[in-house]
């Protein structure tokens, strides 16, 4: 009979879309884009669930595993998540660890493989505590169940150190994400409103300009007629004056 350690109350500590079986089992199953939770825990896994993101999702996986010293194998199976490449990213984390400054998973093919909430010590504990069994893109329940049974038969016993607890500040991150989304919506809505208002203002200005142009044209027509008539009157008066003068002089 292999040695087991007492499991911390409320394990798994991080929330997620998973099912929990025998908490003292040495196997945790990550099913990537596939959901086979119940079948896998019924086959003997301590916990089983999908993994869709190569950042917060992986943080949760690591936190839940190192907080249970009885887990010694991580079986990666199911359909790989395109874009995020979570299966290969878990493998990269296990093989290469993380950049201590950037908090990026070294060698990950994922789009945003950053685990900002995981200290280097947590990643090292993950690497030391478990062995990775890769069956990526395999959804055959018979084969997966057989592999879980194999792990159970080869259970090395609990890791020689107590549970390591890592707080991920998930609620704060989700709140910030929600606030950010709301801000994005507000900014977007504000942009639309501003554009609409600007268009209305431009249209009003164009109408005013058109009215002003019409008024100016009308005034110019009136002014032109006025000045033309005035000049015509002066010319006629001048001519009449000359005629009268000539008549007067001729009569003398």
Protein Blocks (a to p, Z undefined) as FASTA:
>chain_A
ZZdddddehiafbgcddddddfkbcbdcdehjaccklmmmmnopabdcddfbfklmmmmm
mmmmmmpmkbmbdcdedjddehjlmmlmmmmmmmnopafklopaehiabfblccfkbcfk
lmmmmmmmpccddfehiabfklmmmmmmmmmmmogbjafbdcddddehlmmmmmmmmmmm
mmmmmmmmmmmmmmmmmmmmmmmmmmmmmmmmmmmmmmmmmmmmmmmmmmmmmmmmmmmm
mmmmmmmmmmZZ
